[in-house]
Amino acid sequence: MPSFDGLPSLVAVRQGIYDSLDIKIDFITYASATDRDAAFLSGKLDGMLTDYPGATLLQAKGSRLRLVMETDGSLSLIASKKSNVRNPDDLKGKNISVSGNTFVEYATDEVMKRACLHPGEVNKPEINNIPLRLMMLEDGQISASFLPGPATAIALNDGHTALLNTRQMGLRCTGIVFSEKAITEKDEEIRRFITGYNLGVKYLQTRPQNEWTEILVKEFGLQEKAAMQIDLPDYRPATRPSYHDIEKIIAWLKSKGAIPDYYPGENLVDTTFIPGTLKPQ
């Protein structure tokens, strides 16, 4: 998906880091989670950058996959410049677009809960396509929506307002999954992928942004001025997903009836590639 979660890997490609590790990786960007998931399920992709709800849903429905690592992206709640929304309390009675059963809807529900808004007090039209959500914000057809980093940068450049983001809310919900087939057959390649990701993180941490702004412009279609002003995440080396974060997502999906009550989620997170513990000791 067009988000900044994958920037360390894109840097690793553009700076020749993956070449030095003797691994070739093809990245494909999808405008909607539906299209990305369809490609993964058809076997066209070994892995994908997704969110915890998406990974949980696919596994609960029988897809053989593992969540290998957490990523450092975030979503921002953007209010249309044509709306009178200035804080989450103003969302009552408004249209907030979501992508169903994804981090976008999870974050939206969390904002509503914190603003003491009941489910029926907000309209949640489902709009999976990110460019379409941007266009509807511009036209004032929707009042607000959670957007990933590149779309947030475009929206802010167009005069819309960011109310808050998921980092401020303490929500971590995105990561990279690989199919069990890839984990079995491409174990060494996945390890090199993670090594390259970590070296990409080190590059971002130690080099000034003007040295890699071109990557933001070319990979995400941003204007150079907007790219230089972006508030990027504090990228960390590859980290194993948190048990508590996964547990909350599973409970949320079960409360919506999206996954069976008997789904345990115990084997969702891979435990072989990144050190750490899944459950609290």
Secondary structure by P-SEA (a helix, b strand, c coil): cccccaaaaaaaaaacccccccbbbbbbbbccaaaaaaaaaacccccccccaaaaaaaaaacccccccccccccccbbbbcccccccccccccbbbbbccccaaaaaaaaaaaaaccccccbbbbbbccaaaaaaaaaacccccccccaaaaaaaaaacccccccccccccccbbbbbcaaaaaccaaaaaaaaaaaaaaaaaaacccccccaaaaaaaccccaaaaaacccccccccccccaaaaaaaaaaaaaaccccccccccccccccccccccccc
